[in-house]
Amino acid sequence: MRLSELEHAESFALLGPGFDNGRCTLLTGLRSPTGAGPGPQLVYAPFETPGRDAHRLSAETCGTCEPVFDVAPGPMAVSLHEAGHRDAVQRIRSAIAAGDVYQVCYTVRATVRGASGAQLLAQVTRAGIPRFAAWVRLPWGEEFVSASSEMFFEVSGRHVHAEPIKGTARRDAAAALRGSEKDRSELAMITDLLRNDLAAVCRPRSVRVPCERRIVHLAYAVQTVSDVTGELGEGETVLGALAALHPGGSVTGAPKLAALAMIRALEPDPRGAYCGALGLWHGEQATFSLLIRTAVRHAATWTYGVGGGIVYDSDPDAELAELHVKLGALHGPAPG
């Protein structure tokens, strides 16, 4: 399947290998669930949309594919809108000092010009296809490209597994990330938040944290993740798990409701697809990504979101530097 062929398709979802056992998947002819058959469904919940109201779309065709990158990355212009970032970090630190919140994931946007969807996907996958890469064009015209490395959650039968990410550093700074108490505490808070979210839909005492912290290596960065597992309760479904977990704790903060209130107060625009959830659901199997590293089309330009978890120990300059590391997905692999 050539990327150039998708540029003219009315609706489709090209999904990375993390969604389906290591194989890329292509769904075409997306449509509302009224005519849905027994085949796979695409499930999409923008950040502001409750999980119970997620869009569910079936497809005319669905199958595995080998993407052919016949479109070269273009010379894109990327500009980060960082004005107000320092003040926002200080406001969050003040709220934490007052006991109103423990952590807030504050995000900003970059504008990307000079790229088609195929060119943007080629750019963010030039060093390898991220597990949860996606290029999606929905029937109502919404389009986004994601280079997400984060699995939101997966369901296999009754077993559910979430994999929150917190802490990002350059590829040559893994030792510093591993030893960072700030990043360790950040991940611990979000891991606990996901434990609580999952407990609402899982059998009592079935929620576990088999791995509290491990390092994952990306083409342009290293990150720390944890693993949270549980067994869905009687009558609970994939959509129940999505409703309990969405929006994801690693892109909100803790406590979640207080963090969401600060996000609404500090961020000037809705996040939309960015930080939303995207899933492939078929029978008793479902895998969802968190739409981080995600660009949303606006006519001839794209907006690309980057953010980080702010805690009391956060340094505004260090947080801003981390945002630039995360922009590495648009520039190719960082040295080191």
N, C-alpha and C positions, 0 to 999 in steps of 0.2 A: 504494500500500500504506500503510494507516494504522497508525501505531505502536500505537494502542489495540487493534487486532486481534491483535497478536502477544502481548499480555499473557496470553492464554488458550491459546496454542499449546503443545503438549507439548514440542516440540523444534524449533529453528530456528537459523539463523545469518544475521544481517543484516550485510553487509560493506560498508565504505566504498569509495570510487572507486579507491583505490590498488591494490586486489586484482585489478581486471579492467579495465584500459585506460580509466579515468575514469568507469566506470559502477558504481553501487551494485548489489550482488548479494544475492538472497535465496534461501537454501536452507531447505526445510521437510521435516519427516518424516525427521530424521537417523536413520541406522541403522548397524549394524556392517558391516564390509566383506564379510561372508560372502555377502551378496546383491548386492554392488556390480556395477554395469554399467560401461559405458565412459564415463559422464558424469563431471563434476567431482567431486572429493572434498575434504572439509574435513579438514585435518591439524592436530592439536593436541597440543602437548607441554608440560605444566606444567614449571616451572623445574627441579624435582627429578627429572623423568623423562628418561632418556637419549633422545636423538633417535631412535635405532633402535627404541625402544619407543613411539613416538608413536601416539596414537589416529588412526585413519583412518576417516572416516565418509562414506558416500554419502547421497543425499537422494532423497525421493520426487519433489520438484520443485526445479528450480533455474533461475533466470532473472534478468535485469536488472530493476531496479525504480526507482521514484521515491518515496522515503519521504515520507509526508505527516505532518508533525509536528502531529497533532491533540491532543496532550497537552502542556500547558504545564509548564515547569519548576516544581517545587514549592519551598516554603520549606524547604530542607534545612539540617540542623544538621551542621556539619563540625568535628571536633576532632582535632588532630594529636597523636599520642602521641610527644612529643619527649624524654621523660625518658630519660636515659642517652646521648643523642646526643653530647654533648661528650666524655664518657668514652670512647665508642667511637671517636671521631675521634682522640683522643690515643693510644689503644691501637694503632690502625692506624699512626699516625705513628711510634710506638716500634718497631713491627715493620718498618717501612720503614727506619728508622735502623739496625736490626740486620741489614739485608740479607735479611730473610725474604720480602719482597714489595715490589713497586714501586708498586702502586695497588690499592685495593679499592673496589668499588661497594657502599657501605653504605646500606641502605634502612630506612625506618620506615613506619608505617601511620597513616592517619587513619580515624576512624569516621564514616560518613555515615548520618544518620537522616532519615526522613521522605520517602523517594523510592521510587517504583516503578522498574522497569527502564526503562520508556518515559520517565518524568520525568527520570531520571538521564541517559539518552541525549540528551534534549532540552536539558538543561543544558550538557553538555560539547560540544554542537554548535551552541550558540546563535549563535556568531560565525562559523559555517561548519563544514562536515563535514570533520574531519581525514582525510587520505588513508587512514589505516588504522583509522578508527573501526569498532567492531564491537559488536554486541549478540548474545550467544550463549547459548542454553539447550540443554544437552546431554541426551541420553536418560536419563542416570542422575541428573539433577536439578541438576547444577552449572550455575551461571549467572554470567556476567560481562559488564560493559560497559567498553569500552576507547575512549579518545580518543587512541590512539597516533599519533604523527607519524613513527615510525621504521620504515623498511623494514629487515627483518632481511637477507633476500637474495631474489633472484629468479633463475629459471632460464628461459632461452629456447633450446631445442635443447640445445647443449653449452655455451653461454655462461652464466656465473654472475656475478652482480653483488651485492656487499654494500655497505651504506651506513651505517656506524656513526656515531652521534651522541655527542659529548661537548662540554659547555660550554653553559650556559643562562643567559640574562640577560633583564631586562625589555626590552620592545620599544623603549624609548628609550635603551637602553644598548648598541646594536650596536657602536659605535666602541670602547667599553671592552672588550667581548668580543673583538673582532677583535685588539686589542692585548694581550690577556692572555697572558703567557707560560705561566702555570700551566695555563690551558685549552688552549693550543696543545700543550704537552708531554703533557697528558692524552690528547688526541685522537691524537697521534702514537703513543703507546704502544699504544692500542687498535687503531689501524690496523695496526700491525705484528703484533699478536696475530692479527687476522683474516687477514692475509697468510699467517701460519704455519698457521692452521687450514685455509684453503682449499688450501694447497699439498699437504695430505694426500690430496685427492681430485681435484686438477687435473693436467693435463699438465705435465711439468717445464718450468720457466721461462716458463709462461704467465700466472702471477699478476702483475698490475700494479696500480699506484695512479695512475690517470689524473688524479685531483684529490686533493691532500693536505688541503685545507681550504677550505670555502666556508660562507657564511652562509645559513641558511634562516629565513624569517619566519613565525611562527605568530600566531594571533589574540591571544595573551597573552604571548608571549615570542619571543626570537630564540635560535637555536642554531647550532653549527658542526658540520659533517659532513664526511666524506671518502668517496671512492669506491674500492672494491677490486674488481677483476675477474679472471676466469680462464676457462679452458676445461676442462670436466670430462674426466677421464681415461676411457679405454676401460673400459666396464663399470660406470662410476659413474652413479648415478641421483639424482633429487631427494632421496630418503631418505638416500642416502650423504652428500650435501651437508649435510642437516639434522643427521645424526649427527656430522659433523666440526665443525660450527659451534655447536651447541647445548650448553649455554646460551650466549647471546651474550656476546662479550667486553665490550661496552659496559655490560652489567649484572652483570659479574663482577669483572674487574680483571686484573692481570698480575703474574707469570705466573698463568695461569688456575687451576691446581690449588691453588696456595698461596692465592690470593684466595678460592676456594671454601671452603677450610678455615677461613679467618677469618670468612667469612660464616656458616658453620655455628656457629662459636663465639660470634659477637656478636649474631646475630639470633635472637630467642626462638622464632619460629614459621616454619614452611615458607612459601615465597612462593606456591607453587601456580600458579594461572593468571598472577598478576602476575610479570612478567619472563620468562614462558614464550614459546612460539612458536605462531603461528596462521597457517595457510596455505590457499590455494585452489590445487588441483593438477588440471590437466586436460591429459592427453597430455604433450607436451614443454614445456608452459608451467606455471610455478608461481611464486607470489609469497607471501612470508611476512612477517608483521609481528613485531616484538618487542612484547610486551604490556606496555609502559609505560603510565602514565596509566590504570591499569586498576583497576576496582572489582569485588570478588567478593561475591556475596550470601551472607549468613548470616541466614536467617530474615527478620526485619524490618529488619535493618541491612546495611550494606555496609562492607567494608574496602577502602581505597584506598591504594595504595602510592606512595611518592615516595622518591627516593634521589639520590645523587650520587657521583662518583668522588673518593675521598680519596687525595691524594698528600702527600708530606712538607711541601710549602708550604701545605697547606690550613689555613685559619683556621676554627675551629669555628663562630664567629658568622656568617661569610660563607657557610659551607656550609648552616647552618640557614636563613639568609635565602633561599638558592637553593631550598630545599624549599618555602618559602612561595610563591615565584614559580611553582613547578610546580603548586601547589594552585590556581593561577589558572584551570585548566581547570574547576574546580567553581564558580568565582565569576564566570565571564564574562571578557571582555577587560580587561586592565589599562590604566590610562590612559597616554597618551603615544604 
